[in-house]
Amino acid sequence: MNLTTITEISKNFNISTRTLRYYEQIGLLKSSKKDDYAYRTYDDAAILRLQQIVVLRKLRIPLKQIITILESENSSEIIETLRLNLNEIDDEITALSTIRAILNTFINRLNENTQLDIKLSLIDDITILDVVDSLTVTKIAFKEEKSMEDLNNANEKLNKLEENDIRIIYLPPSTIASVHYIGQDCEMHSHMMLEEFIRKNELIDRKPDLRFFGFNNPIQTSNFGSPSVGYEVWVTIPDDMEVIAPIRKIKFNGGLYAAHCIHHFEFEHWGLLGKWVSENKIYESDWGTKRCTPCMENQEWAFEETLNFYNRFLKNDPGSHQLDLLFPIKNKN
């Protein structure tokens, strides 16, 4: 039986190892054991299934529905699931066609009359409302067959962050309990250690407003999808709380962040968020500014905050797992 390592799968499919583990957690994918190898591996059947998952995700189908499509033996159930997604796309096409037609109307009317005052009255013109009422869906001529390249290009255009996808937030100063783990499965071990600290100290009862963060430490410089070399997790604690080694007590100074929420471990959105920051006209990157004491030389300054930590921690509900990607920013001069 041919087995492919999780690192190879991550690189070949451009999917992070955390995403692959999440797929396993929700029952979407299964890994295999390889003798004398500690990491996850995947057989040919799992690789084929992952290919199907990737295509369906690029078609913007939610993970829960992908499970239905891949596991249901009822063809009518699969067809109904696909039809629901098709209806949503039809609604989007209708809305975009409406916007396109109105923009064309604006352009045509401005071309007909170049007087400046028409710009002021154009938006309020009652005839525009008539245009909206009379609009029909534009017929779009799609080719019978679409290649994977076409799908990738379409997916790339759709997966761009708009202004309303980003929140500008301020993280206030806080006292932190930190676990830093370097080595194999560093994310898993660091989470386990800090979650045990939370349980042992009944931290949810003592600090119901706690916040939970994670980041690479040191910064991951290898190819996307490669396992992290080291990982650090934080939880906010009361200022007067005692912390015993190997857990460290840290003072976080707070700061401004560009925040973007992901729901299903879409870590490729880090690139989209970084691009948004680099192109923004109001804010710029504040990467490298030390925002905690003590801090390490090569630690990462972008965080991932676990949202709805209460449900995820107490109920172990994968469906409630949401993350905020937090990129450090500052106002441009």
N, C-alpha and C positions, 0 to 999 in steps of 0.2 A: 504494500500500500504506500503510495507516494504521499508524503507529508511536507507541508510548506510552513515555515516558521511565521510567527506573528509579525516579526520585523519585515520579512520579505513581503507578506501580504499588505502591510501598511504602506510600504514604498510602492508596490505595484499598483495598488488601488487608490493611493493618495488619501488614505483614511487613517486617522490616529488610532493608536493602540487602545486608548480609552473608549473610543467609539466602538471598536470591535468587542471590548469587554462588556459594554453596555448592551450591544446586540445579544450577547450571550445571556446577560442578566434578565432580559425581557423575553427570552426564549425564541429569539429570531434566528440565532446562529449557534452551532455547536462546534467546539474545538476537540482535538484529540491529543492523547499523550504520546510523546516520543521518548524512547529509551535514552537515558543519560542526558536529557535536555529538560530544563526546568520551565522554559517558556511555553506558551500555548502554540499548538500547531494545528493545521487544517488539512483535511483530506480533499480529494478531488470533488466530492459531492458538496462539501462545505464551500469550496471556492466557486463552484457553479451557482450555488444559492446566493453567495455574496454578490456575484455578478448580477443576478436578478434583482437583489436588493438595491444595488447601486443604480441600475436603470430605473427602477420604480421610484427611488428617491429623486432622481433627476426629473422624473415626470411629476414631482411635487405631491406624491401620494404619502400620507402620514404613515408612521411606523405601525400603528395598530391595524390599519387597513392592509398594509403589506403582509402582516401575519395572516390575515384572513385570506388574502389572495394566494399566498404560497401554501397554506395548509388546508384550506377548505377543499372538500371533495364534491361540493355542490356547485356546479357550474353557474347556476342561476344566482347564487350568492356572490360569486366572483364578478359576474356581469353587472349586478346591481351596485357593487362597490365601485367598479370602474365607471359606471354611469353617473354615480353621485359626483365623482371627480370631474367628469365631463361636463356636467351641469354647472359646476362652479366655474370651470374655464369659460363656458358659454356666457355666464354672467359677466366675467371679466372682459371678454371680447366685446360684449354689448356696451359696457361702461366705457372702454377705451375707444370704441368706434364713435360713441357720442361725443367724447372729448375731442377726438380728431376732427369730427365734422364741425363742431363749434369753432375750433381754432381756424379751420379753413374759412369759415364764414367771416370771422374777424379779419383775416388776411385779405379776403376778397373785398370786403367793404372798405377797409383802409386803403386798398389800392384804387378803389373807385373815387374816394374823396380824401385828399391829402391834407385837408384843413386840420389844424391842431385841435380845435375844439371837439372834433368828432371822437377823439380818444377819450374825452371825459364822459361823453354821453353813450358811448358804444356799449359799455357793460350794463347800463341801466335801460337800454332800449327794449321796449316791450316786444319788438319783433324777434329778439333773440329767444324769448320764451316760446314763441311760436315755432322757431327753428327746433328747439329742444323737443317740443311735443311731436313734431313731424318726423323726427329722425328714425331711421330704421337701421338694423344691423347691417354693416357693410359686408358684402359677400367676399370672403377671403379664399383665394385659390391655393389650397395646399397641394403639394405633390403627393402622389400616391404612397411613395416610400420615402422614409427619412433615415439618413445614416446616423451612426453614433456620433459622428462629428457635428452634424446638424443639431443633435440633441445636446451635446456639450456646449455648443455656441449659444443655443437658446437658454440653457440653464445658467450660463455665465452672465448673460444679459439680465436675466431675471433676478439673479442673486447679487444684486448691488444694494448697498445700504443707502436709504433715503434719509432726509433730515428727521422724519418722525420715527426712524428706527434707532436713533441715538438719544440718550438722555445725558444731560450734563449734571453731575451730582457732586456733592462735597461729602467726603468721608470725614467725620469729626475725629479729633484725637481720642485715643483709647488705650487701655492697657490690654496686652495680648499674652496669651499662653501659646507657645510655639513648639512644634515638633518638626525636626529636620532629619530626614532619613536619606542616606546615600547607599545605593546598591540595587539589586534586582527587585522588581516590583515595589519601587520606592513609594509610589503614590498609594498603593494599597496598604503598605506597612505604616506610613505616616498617618493615614486616616484612621487606621485601627487603633494606633497608640493614642491619638488625640480624642477619639470617640470614647475610649476606655476612661480617659481622664474626665471627660464630661459626665459619664455615668457615675464614676466613683465619687465625684464631688457634687453630684446632683445639681449641675450647673444650670440646667434649664429652669429649675425652681429658684435658684439663687439669682439668676440673671436671665429672665424670660426674653429680654431684648437682645440676646447674644447674636453675634454675626460670625460667619464661618468663611474663611478665605483659603485659597491654595495657589501655589505658584512654583515654577521650576527654580531650583537652587542647587547647582549653578544653572545659568542660562543655557537652554538647549540650543546648541549650534549645529547639530547634525541635521540630516534631511528630515523633512516633515514626516511624521508617522513613526519615527524611531522612538523607542522607549526612553523616558527621561532618565538621566544619570542620577539626579537627586531631586527630591521634592520636599517642600515645606508647607505646613498647614498651620493656620492661625485660628484661634477663637477668642473673642473679646471676653474679658473677665472683670470682676470688681477690682477697683484699684488696690484695695488692701488684701487681696487674696494671696496666700502663699503658694509658691510653685516649687516643686522638688525636681531636681535633675533626674532624667535627661531632658525634661521639659524646661524650656527657657521662658523667662518673663521679659517681655519687650514693651517699650513705649512707642506706640505708633503716633506720628506727629499729625496725621491727617493730610488732606489735600484734595485737589480737584481732579475728577476723572470723567472720561467719556465712557458711558455705560451702554452695553448692547446685550439684550437678553437672548439666550439660546435655550431651546427646549429639549433637543435630542442629541446632545453632544456634537453639535455642528462646529467643531473647532476650526474648520477652514474659515469661519467667519472672523478669526483673528486677523487674517490678511485683509479682509474687507474693512475691518475697524481701523487697522493701521493706515490703510489707504485714505479712509475718510478723514483721519486726523491730519495726514500730510497735505491734504488738499483743502482743509478748512481755512476760511478767511478770518475767523475770529480767534480760534484757539490753535495752539501748536503743541508738539510733544514736549513733555517735561521728563522724558526718560533719563534716568541716571541721577536725578536729584534724590539725595538720601532722605527718606521719609520715616525712618524708624531708628531707634537706638536700643541696643547695638544693631549693626547691620553688617552683612558680609560683602566682600568686594565684588563677587560675580553673581550676586543674586538677581533675580528678575524683578522688575518694578511694575509689571502688569499683573493683575490679580484675576482670579476666578472666584466669585462669591456664590456660595450655595444659597439659593433662595428657598423659602418655605422649609427651612432646616428642621423645624419642629415636626412636620409630617414625615419628611424623609428619614429623620433620625428615630423617631418613636414608632412610626408605622411601617418603616422600611418599604415605602411605596415608590417604585421606580417611575411610575407615571407622574408623580408630583415633582420629579427632579428637574429643576430649572437652574440655570447659571447666568449670572451677570458677568460678561467679559468687561474688565475695568482697565482702561488705558490711561496712564497719568498724563495730564495736560496742564497748560497754563494759558493765560490770556496773552495774545500777541501785543508787543509794545506799540 
